[in-house]
Amino acid sequence: MHICKLFCNFAADMRKIALIICFLAAVLCAHAQTIVLRTGARVKGTILFENEEVVIVRTDEGARFQYPKTDVEAVLSDEEAVKANGEGANGEGTNDEGIAPEITTPKKASILVEVAGGAAIQPGEAVGGGASADLLVGSHHIGGRHVFVGGGVGYHGIFLGALKYNFLPIQAAVRMPLTEDKHAPMFGVSVGYGIALSKEYLGGLYAGADFGYRCQITPKSAIGVVAFAQFQQAMMPVTAELERVAYKQTAGRSLVTTGMKLAFYF
């Protein structure tokens, strides 16, 4: 009996010690962190809950804030926050909610890759197909929103029967979601100049319009499925007949391509 009593007391003491250890571990793990938002603002506090959709943080003053995971740029420790913003761990330079107006961490450039294919038309003359690939570099976050603004180059091939026209578009582009949801409809525009890749014809003005759906994969990457229409102006050799005599001359022609596009944001 005495041995059983000692064993029960020992087990009870071990449970108390385990509870104390768990409590201390929880306290140690719940250290203050800094949540950096894509707007440049930051929130200093303790993360209470985090998953793929949201982050819930409690500030040192006890206020709670919930942010979509796609709006969170980074989670910094006190040491990392000091290096990134030049502030001490006491949060100097923040307001009562621990939010600073901006952070000095530089924004990294974003890359947009677009691959497209569809039908090509030379109005009033021929119908064929077209394919294109574009590489654009810019910023994917303008004004705290998932707006891409940038520029770049690409390759556009248009096939009309036995004829093939290849262009190198030098373009500026804007891609904008209509809402800030994780999955949202979007539209875009592109303008520039299409440089001809053959001496048989000359390039000209290039313009395009997109409308589709963008899906956010991670805070820094997304994929889009887009319907597009592109316009390319070109100077091409044409044959005209006058009094049964054929003459060759150069004339401006419009080439229109429409179809579907896959867009990848990195």
C-alpha positions in Angstrom: 0.0 0.0 0.0 2.8 2.4 0.9 4.5 1.7 -2.4 1.3 2.3 -4.4 0.8 5.6 -2.6 4.3 6.7 -3.4 3.8 5.7 -7.0 0.5 7.7 -7.2 2.1 10.7 -5.7 5.1 10.4 -8.1 2.7 10.2 -11.1 0.7 13.2 -9.9 4.0 15.2 -9.5 5.1 14.2 -13.1 1.8 15.4 -14.5 2.2 18.8 -12.8 5.8 19.1 -14.1 4.6 18.2 -17.6 1.9 20.8 -17.5 4.4 23.4 -16.3 6.8 22.5 -19.1 4.0 22.8 -21.7 3.0 26.2 -20.3 6.6 27.5 -20.3 7.1 26.2 -23.9 3.9 28.0 -25.0 5.1 31.2 -23.4 8.5 30.9 -25.0 7.1 30.1 -28.4 4.6 33.1 -28.3 7.3 35.7 -28.7 6.6 38.9 -30.5 6.9 39.0 -34.2 6.4 41.6 -36.9 3.9 41.0 -39.7 5.0 42.9 -42.9 2.0 43.7 -45.2 2.3 44.3 -48.9 1.1 47.9 -48.4 4.4 48.5 -46.6 2.7 48.6 -43.2 3.7 46.3 -40.3 2.0 44.9 -37.3 4.0 43.9 -34.2 2.5 41.2 -31.9 2.0 37.5 -31.4 0.6 35.2 -34.1 -2.5 33.5 -32.6 -3.5 31.5 -35.7 -2.1 31.0 -39.2 -3.1 28.8 -42.1 -3.1 29.1 -45.9 -5.9 31.7 -45.9 -5.5 34.0 -42.9 -3.2 35.2 -40.2 -4.5 36.4 -36.8 -2.2 38.5 -34.7 -2.5 40.0 -31.2 -0.6 43.3 -30.6 1.2 44.1 -27.4 -1.8 46.3 -26.4 -4.2 43.3 -26.7 -5.9 44.3 -30.0 -6.5 41.5 -32.5 -6.2 41.8 -36.3 -6.9 39.4 -39.1 -5.2 39.6 -42.5 -5.6 37.5 -45.7 -2.5 35.4 -46.2 -2.1 36.9 -49.7 -1.7 40.4 -48.1 1.2 39.3 -45.9 4.7 40.0 -47.4 6.7 38.4 -44.6 6.9 37.5 -40.9 10.0 38.8 -39.1 11.5 38.1 -35.8 12.6 41.1 -33.6 16.2 40.8 -34.9 15.0 40.7 -38.5 12.7 43.6 -38.0 15.6 45.7 -36.6 17.7 44.9 -39.6 14.9 45.6 -42.1 13.6 48.8 -40.6 16.4 50.1 -38.4 14.2 50.1 -35.3 14.5 48.6 -31.8 12.4 45.8 -30.4 10.3 48.3 -28.5 8.5 49.3 -31.7 9.6 53.0 -31.8 8.2 54.8 -34.8 4.9 52.9 -34.7 1.5 54.1 -33.7 -0.7 52.8 -30.9 -1.5 49.7 -32.9 2.1 48.9 -33.6 1.7 49.8 -37.3 4.3 51.8 -39.1 3.4 53.7 -42.3 6.0 52.0 -44.4 9.0 49.6 -44.3 12.3 50.1 -46.1 12.6 46.5 -47.3 13.1 46.8 -51.1 10.4 45.3 -53.3 11.6 42.6 -55.6 10.7 42.6 -59.3 8.1 40.2 -60.6 8.2 38.2 -63.8 5.1 37.5 -66.0 5.3 34.8 -68.6 2.4 34.5 -71.1 1.9 31.7 -73.7 -1.0 32.1 -76.1 -2.5 30.5 -79.2 -5.6 31.0 -81.4 -7.0 32.1 -84.7 -5.3 34.8 -86.9 -7.1 37.0 -89.4 -6.0 39.4 -92.1 -9.4 41.2 -92.5 -10.9 40.7 -95.9 -8.1 38.6 -97.2 -7.0 35.5 -95.2 -7.6 33.4 -92.1 -5.1 31.3 -90.3 -3.6 30.8 -86.9 -1.2 32.4 -84.4 1.0 31.6 -81.4 2.9 33.8 -79.1 5.1 33.9 -76.0 5.9 37.0 -73.9 8.3 37.7 -71.1 7.5 40.8 -69.0 9.3 42.2 -66.0 7.8 44.7 -63.5 6.0 45.0 -60.2 3.2 42.7 -59.2 2.1 44.9 -56.3 1.1 48.5 -57.0 -0.6 50.5 -54.3 -1.0 47.4 -52.1 -3.0 45.6 -54.8 -2.1 42.6 -57.1 -1.6 44.9 -60.1 1.2 44.1 -62.5 2.9 47.0 -64.4 5.9 46.3 -66.5 7.3 45.7 -69.9 9.3 43.3 -72.0 9.7 41.4 -75.2 8.3 38.3 -76.8 7.7 36.3 -80.0 4.5 36.5 -82.1 4.0 34.2 -85.1 1.1 34.5 -87.5 0.3 31.9 -90.2 -1.9 32.8 -93.1 -2.0 29.9 -95.6 1.5 29.5 -97.0 2.6 32.9 -95.5 4.2 33.3 -92.2 4.8 36.5 -90.3 7.1 36.7 -87.3 7.3 39.7 -84.9 9.3 40.7 -81.9 7.0 42.9 -79.8 8.6 45.6 -77.6 5.7 46.4 -75.2 4.5 47.9 -72.0 1.8 46.0 -70.1 -0.8 46.4 -67.3 -2.6 43.4 -65.7 -5.2 44.3 -63.0 -7.6 42.0 -61.0 -11.1 43.4 -60.5 -11.1 42.4 -56.9 -8.5 41.5 -54.3 -9.9 38.1 -53.6 -7.6 35.1 -53.9 -9.3 34.1 -57.1 -10.6 37.1 -59.2 -11.5 38.2 -62.7 -8.9 40.4 -64.3 -8.2 42.5 -67.4 -5.1 43.8 -69.1 -3.8 45.9 -71.9 -0.5 45.9 -73.9 0.9 48.5 -76.3 4.2 48.7 -78.1 5.9 48.1 -81.5 6.2 44.8 -83.3 9.6 44.5 -85.0 9.5 42.4 -88.1 11.8 39.4 -88.1 12.0 39.2 -91.9 13.1 41.6 -94.7 10.0 40.7 -96.7 7.8 42.9 -94.6 8.0 45.7 -92.0 6.6 45.8 -88.5 4.4 48.4 -86.9 2.2 49.3 -83.9 1.2 46.4 -81.6 -1.7 46.4 -79.1 -3.5 43.8 -77.1 -6.4 43.4 -74.6 -7.0 40.6 -72.2 -9.9 39.4 -70.0 -9.9 36.3 -67.8 -9.4 34.9 -64.4 -6.4 35.0 -62.1 -5.8 32.5 -59.2 -3.4 33.4 -56.4 -1.2 30.4 -55.6 1.2 31.9 -53.1 1.7 35.5 -51.9 4.3 35.9 -54.7 2.9 33.7 -57.5 -0.3 33.4 -59.5 -1.7 31.8 -62.6 -4.2 33.3 -65.1 -6.4 31.8 -67.8 -7.2 34.6 -70.2 -9.1 35.3 -73.5 -7.2 37.8 -75.6 -7.3 39.8 -78.8 -4.1 41.3 -80.4 -3.6 43.8 -83.2 -0.5 44.0 -85.3 0.1 46.6 -88.0 2.6 45.6 -90.8 3.8 46.9 -94.1 3.6 44.0 -96.6 4.2 43.5 -100.3 1.0 43.2 -102.3 0.2 42.6 -105.9 -2.1 45.0 -107.9 -3.2 44.5 -111.4 -3.6 47.4 -113.8 -4.6 46.9 -117.5 -3.7 43.2 -117.1 -0.2 44.1 -115.8 0.7 43.0 -112.3 2.5 45.4 -110.1 4.0 44.8 -106.7 3.9 47.4 -104.0 4.1 47.8 -100.3 0.9 48.5 -98.3 -0.2 48.6 -94.7 -2.1 45.6 -93.4 -3.7 44.8 -90.1 -3.2 41.3 -88.5 -5.6 40.3 -85.8 -5.1 37.3 -83.4 -7.6 36.1 -80.9 -7.6 33.0 -78.6 -6.6 31.8 -75.2 -3.6 32.6 -73.0 -1.9 31.1 -69.9 -0.2 33.6 -67.7 2.3 32.8 -64.9 3.3 35.3 -62.3 6.5 34.8 -60.3 
